[in-house]
Amino acid sequence: MVMDCSDWERAVYLLLHFLWPLSCPVCGRLGSPLCEKCLSDLAGGEPVKVSCSECLRPYPCSGHPDAFPVRSFTAFGGLPRELVHRLKYGSQKCLGKPMGRFIGRRFRPPRRVMLVPIPLHRGSARGFNQSLEIARGISRAWDCPALEKLAWKVRRPTQVGLAPGLRKKLPRDSITWRGPIDRTLPVVLVDDVCTTGATLRVAAEAVREAGGRVEGAVVWGLAGAP
């Protein structure tokens, strides 16, 4: 009996599933944490959205000439939102890197950068930083470092637990840069979701205070666009 290519492919995925019991949350394919085709289908052919870091309107923004660009890769609703919830609250850490590789394939900066994820809140019960996992996936596509260099200075509730008005009122010194900074590499901030831009702005201020330069930010989804 001769096996055709599809038979071999199924056998390989069954073996992968036996070794690493994973299945794509979108199509159910065995042995894959998240299929590349399913990720591509999420974008639906839409261009990468570029928003102003201050008001989340289209970038460049005449009202905020000093703002940096925030690039988002999915609309935050439906399946893209469910993937973030599985990553963060379902402890499916394995989703982060494929989501990051998807981002890295859809956009690449014109120069080498340093990827810096938004830090996990102090006291968080989560055992990993989902933004770091996404950054690690991007770093593979861009061949650049992904480093945890930011930290919250005080304990603070997650943005999800705050009223919309309070989300915009983060103190400018809420986040700090840890250690020396490589001034030769501009920083690209990484987060899973952008709702008001407040966390990204505070993180950017910490980078500048340390002597670095913010090239922009990339996020999986944009939830707070006007």
C-alpha positions as CSV (number, residue, x, y, z in Angstrom):
1,M,0.0,0.0,0.0
2,V,1.4,3.4,-1.0
3,M,0.5,6.4,1.1
4,D,-0.2,9.7,-0.7
5,C,1.0,13.1,0.5
6,S,-2.2,13.8,2.4
7,D,-1.9,10.4,4.3
8,W,1.7,11.3,5.2
9,E,0.7,14.7,6.3
10,R,-2.1,13.4,8.6
11,A,0.4,10.8,10.0
12,V,2.9,13.6,10.8
13,Y,0.3,15.7,12.6
14,L,-1.0,12.7,14.5
15,L,2.5,12.0,15.7
16,L,3.0,15.7,16.6
17,H,-0.3,15.6,18.5
18,F,0.9,12.5,20.4
19,L,4.2,14.1,21.3
20,W,2.7,17.6,22.0
21,P,-1.0,17.3,22.6
22,L,-2.1,20.5,20.8
23,S,-4.8,21.4,18.4
24,C,-5.5,24.7,16.5
25,P,-8.3,26.5,18.4
26,V,-9.7,27.7,15.0
27,C,-9.8,24.7,12.8
28,G,-8.9,21.9,15.3
29,R,-5.9,20.7,13.3
30,L,-3.8,18.3,15.5
31,G,-0.2,19.1,16.5
32,S,-0.5,22.8,15.8
33,P,-1.0,25.5,18.4
34,L,-2.4,27.9,15.8
35,C,-2.4,27.3,12.0
36,E,-0.7,29.8,9.8
37,K,-3.6,29.7,7.3
38,C,-6.1,30.3,10.1
39,L,-4.0,33.3,11.2
40,S,-3.9,34.7,7.7
41,D,-7.7,34.3,7.3
42,L,-8.2,36.4,10.4
43,A,-6.7,39.4,8.6
44,G,-9.1,39.0,5.8
45,G,-6.9,40.9,3.4
46,E,-7.2,44.1,5.4
47,P,-4.1,46.4,5.5
48,V,-2.2,46.9,8.7
49,K,-3.9,49.7,10.7
50,V,-1.6,52.6,11.8
51,S,-3.0,54.8,14.6
52,C,-1.8,57.8,16.6
53,S,-0.5,56.8,20.0
54,E,-2.3,59.8,21.6
55,C,-5.8,59.7,20.2
56,L,-5.8,56.4,18.2
57,R,-7.0,58.2,15.1
58,P,-5.1,57.6,11.8
59,Y,-1.4,58.2,11.9
60,P,0.2,60.6,11.1
61,C,-2.0,62.9,13.2
62,S,-2.1,66.6,12.7
63,G,-3.3,67.1,16.2
64,H,-0.4,65.2,17.8
65,P,2.8,65.7,15.6
66,D,5.0,64.1,18.3
67,A,3.0,60.9,18.6
68,F,4.4,57.6,17.5
69,P,2.6,55.0,15.3
70,V,0.7,52.1,16.8
71,R,0.3,49.3,14.3
72,S,-2.6,46.8,14.9
73,F,-3.1,43.6,13.0
74,T,-6.7,42.6,13.8
75,A,-9.9,44.2,14.9
76,F,-10.4,43.2,18.5
77,G,-13.6,41.2,18.4
78,G,-14.8,37.7,17.6
79,L,-12.1,35.1,17.1
80,P,-9.1,37.5,17.5
81,R,-10.5,38.5,20.9
82,E,-11.0,34.9,21.9
83,L,-7.4,34.1,21.0
84,V,-6.2,36.8,23.3
85,H,-8.4,35.5,26.1
86,R,-7.2,32.0,25.6
87,L,-3.6,33.3,25.7
88,K,-4.1,35.4,28.8
89,Y,-6.8,33.8,30.9
90,G,-6.8,30.3,29.5
91,S,-3.0,30.0,30.1
92,Q,-2.4,28.9,26.5
93,K,1.1,30.3,26.3
94,C,1.8,28.4,23.1
95,L,-0.5,30.9,21.2
96,G,1.8,33.9,21.7
97,K,4.6,33.0,19.4
98,P,2.4,32.1,16.4
99,M,0.5,35.4,16.9
100,G,3.8,37.2,17.0
101,R,5.1,35.5,13.8
102,F,1.9,36.5,12.1
103,I,2.6,40.2,13.1
104,G,6.2,39.9,12.0
105,R,5.3,38.6,8.5
106,R,2.8,41.4,7.9
107,F,5.0,44.3,8.8
108,R,8.8,44.8,9.1
109,P,10.5,48.0,10.2
110,P,13.0,49.6,7.9
111,R,15.9,49.2,10.4
112,R,16.9,46.8,13.1
113,V,15.1,47.4,16.4
114,M,14.7,46.2,20.0
115,L,11.3,44.7,20.8
116,V,10.2,45.5,24.4
117,P,6.9,44.1,25.7
118,I,4.6,45.9,28.1
119,P,5.4,44.4,31.5
120,L,3.1,42.1,33.5
121,H,1.4,43.8,36.3
122,R,3.1,43.4,39.7
123,G,1.4,40.7,41.8
124,S,-0.2,39.1,38.7
125,A,-1.2,35.5,39.2
126,R,-0.4,34.7,35.6
127,G,2.9,32.8,35.4
128,F,4.0,34.4,32.1
129,N,3.8,37.7,30.2
130,Q,1.6,37.3,27.1
131,S,3.2,40.4,25.5
132,L,6.6,38.9,25.8
133,E,5.5,35.7,24.1
134,I,4.1,37.7,21.2
135,A,7.4,39.7,21.1
136,R,9.4,36.5,20.9
137,G,7.3,35.4,17.9
138,I,8.0,38.8,16.2
139,S,11.7,38.6,17.0
140,R,12.0,35.4,15.0
141,A,10.5,37.0,12.0
142,W,12.6,40.2,12.3
143,D,15.8,38.6,13.7
144,C,16.0,41.2,16.4
145,P,16.1,41.0,20.3
146,A,13.0,40.8,22.4
147,L,13.9,42.0,25.9
148,E,11.9,42.5,29.1
149,K,13.3,45.9,30.1
150,L,10.2,47.6,31.6
151,A,8.6,47.1,35.0
152,W,5.6,48.6,36.8
153,K,6.8,50.7,39.8
154,V,3.7,50.1,41.8
155,R,1.0,47.5,42.1
156,R,-2.0,48.4,39.9
157,P,-5.2,46.6,38.8
158,T,-5.1,45.4,35.2
159,Q,-6.6,47.7,32.6
160,V,-9.5,45.3,32.2
161,G,-10.6,46.0,35.8
162,L,-10.6,49.8,35.4
163,A,-13.4,52.1,34.2
164,P,-12.7,53.7,30.8
165,G,-11.9,57.1,32.3
166,L,-9.4,55.7,34.7
167,R,-7.6,53.8,32.0
168,K,-6.4,57.1,30.5
169,K,-5.1,58.4,33.8
170,L,-1.9,56.4,34.3
171,P,0.7,58.5,36.1
172,R,3.6,59.3,33.8
173,D,6.1,57.5,36.0
174,S,4.0,54.3,36.5
175,I,6.6,52.2,34.4
176,T,10.3,52.3,34.6
177,W,13.2,51.1,32.5
178,R,15.5,48.5,34.1
179,G,19.2,48.6,33.5
180,P,21.3,50.3,30.8
181,I,19.8,51.0,27.4
182,D,21.3,50.3,24.0
183,R,20.9,53.7,22.3
184,T,21.8,52.3,18.9
185,L,18.6,50.3,18.7
186,P,15.3,52.1,18.5
187,V,12.5,50.5,20.6
188,V,9.3,49.0,19.3
189,L,6.8,48.4,22.1
190,V,4.7,45.2,22.0
191,D,1.3,44.5,23.6
192,D,-1.6,42.2,23.0
193,V,-4.4,44.9,22.9
194,C,-4.5,48.6,22.8
195,T,-7.7,50.2,24.3
196,T,-6.8,53.8,25.1
197,G,-3.0,53.9,24.4
198,A,-2.3,55.0,28.0
199,T,-0.1,52.1,28.8
200,L,1.9,52.5,25.6
201,R,2.4,56.2,26.3
202,V,3.7,55.6,29.8
203,A,6.0,52.9,28.6
204,A,7.3,55.2,25.8
205,E,8.0,57.8,28.5
206,A,10.1,55.3,30.5
207,V,12.1,54.5,27.3
208,R,12.8,58.2,26.7
209,E,13.7,58.8,30.4
210,A,16.3,56.1,30.0
211,G,17.8,57.8,27.0
212,G,16.2,55.6,24.3
213,R,14.0,56.3,21.3
214,V,10.6,54.8,20.5
215,E,10.2,53.8,16.9
216,G,6.5,52.8,17.5
217,A,4.4,50.1,18.9
218,V,2.8,46.9,17.6
219,V,-0.3,45.3,19.1
220,W,-2.3,42.3,18.1
221,G,-5.7,44.1,18.3
222,L,-7.0,47.6,18.6
223,A,-10.0,47.9,20.8
224,G,-10.4,51.6,21.4
225,A,-10.3,53.3,18.0
226,P,-12.5,56.4,17.8
